[in-house]
């Protein structure tokens, strides 16, 4: 019985018996279809710091692709991976994944991983974004919102479009996350 008690916590809340496993979800439990095919499995990035950004090709913040690529290049060896999640949720993205990929390649030379076009908010949100919303009561309010994931897979912070990839607040948060080892 003690072993069972350690693995499972029983809670009586408002007369309802609920069961919660002691292992909570982390970012490592999620994946996206990759824009190049295959699956972008976050578990394969376990131990790295992730900056997950919902992107769009025709937004006033699209220029941030340049800063995101520079950030990815500069801090990749230290353990950072930037992940772009193209989304049409704000009606500013191409209709086809191939168009998004071509745009990112030719206009910005993007080397960081991109997912297929995905929902990032509302009832149709990709499971990763639904998890972020459930954990932090947060969902992207516009394109180029950012989610910072620590080396342990936890959500370290969420940031709006106005938070520049190379800005002081973002740089400080990323540097702190990279300094932390699991």
N, C-alpha and C positions, 0 to 999 in steps of 0.2 A: 504493500500500500504506500509506503513512503516514496518509492520510485514513481509510482503513478501520480502521486501528489506533486512531485517536482515537475513532471512533464505537462500536467494539466492543472489549471486553476479553475475551480468552480466558484461562481459568484451568484449570489441571489440579489437581484436588483428589481425593485418594484414588483415582487412576487413572481418574477420570471427567472427561471434557471437558465443561465447561459454558460457556454463553455468557451474558454479562450486559451489557445495553445501558448506556451511560453515563448515561442519563436514568432516574432512579428515580421511582417514583410519588410523587405528592403528593395532598393532599386535593382539589386541583382536578380530579383524574381520576375523581371519584365524583359520584353523584347519587342522589336518593331520589324516589319518587313524592310529590308534594305533597298534603297533606290536602285542599286546595281543588281538586284536579285538577292536571293538568300535571305538570311535572318540576321539582324543586328541584335545579338543576345547580350544583354547587359552583364550577365554572369561571366562572360568572357573578358570583361573589363574589371572584374572584382579586384579591389585594392587600388584602383586608380581614382582620381577625382574626376567627376563628370560635370560639364556645364551643358545642360540640355536647353536648347533654344528653339522656340516655335518661330519659323521663318516664313517669309513671303517675298516673291520676286518683284512685286509692284507696290511697295509700301514706301513711305517717306523714310523709314528706318532701314531700308534694304542696304544702304551703304555700310551698315554694321557687319555685313558679311566680311568685308575687308579686315576689320578689327578682330573678328572672331577667328579668321584664318591666321592672322599674325599672332594672336594669343595661342592658338593651337600649336603653331610652329615653335614659338618661343618656349612653351612650357610642357610640351609633349614628353621630352626626355625626363622631366621632373615628375611626371605622372598625371598630367592633365589630358583629358580627351574632351573635345568639344563635339557635340552631336546636334546636327540641325534636323528639325522636324518640320518640313514644309506643311503648311496648313491653309486651307481655303476657308476656314471659319470666319474670317473677316473680309472675304471676297477680294483678296489681293494676290492670289496665287494662280499660276497657270493651271489648266485643267488636266494636264498630262504629266506624269512623272518624268518622261523623257525630256519634255520641254524644261522642266525645273533643273534637271541634271545638266543639260546643255547650257542653260543660262548661268548656273553656278560655275561650271567649268570654264566657259569662255569669258565671262565678265569678271570673275573673282579668283579663278584658279583654285577653287575649294578642294582641299585634300582631306578635311575631316569628314567623318561618316555622315551621310544623309539618309533619312528614312524615306519611305514612300509618303505621299501626301496623306496626312492623318488629321483626325479631329483632335483638338486639344482642350475642348471645353464642352460642357453640357452633357446630355444623356448619351451621346455617341462618342464621348471622349475615349481615346486610346486608354487601355488599362493603366499605363504608367501615369497619365494625367489624372485619371479617376482616383488613383492612389494618392497622388499629391494633394488633390482636392480633399479627400477624406482625412488625410493626416494634418493638413495645414489650413483647411478651409480657404483654399486659394486656387484660382484657375487663371490662365492668361486673360488679361483684359484687352490685349491688342497683340499685334505681331512683335516679335523680338523680345518677348518676355523670357526670363531665364530662371532655371532651377539649378542650384548648385548642390551636388551630391558628394558627400564625403567618402573617404576610402573605405569606410565600414558600410556604405550603402544607404546611409541616412540622409535625410534632407537637411542641408545646412542653411539654406536660405532661398528666397524667391525674390526676383527683381523685375521691375517694370522695363518697358522699352527705353525709357530715358537713361537707364543705367548703362553707360557705354562699356563695351568689353574691356577697354584699356583704362577706364576711369579709376579714380583712387579707391572708391568703395569696393568695386568689383575686384580690383587687383589685390587689395588687402584681404578680402575674404578668400580669394583663390590661394594666395600665398599662405594664409593660415591653414587652409585645408591641406595644402601640399606638405606643410611642415609636420602635420599630424600623421603618425604612423599607426597602423592597426596591429 
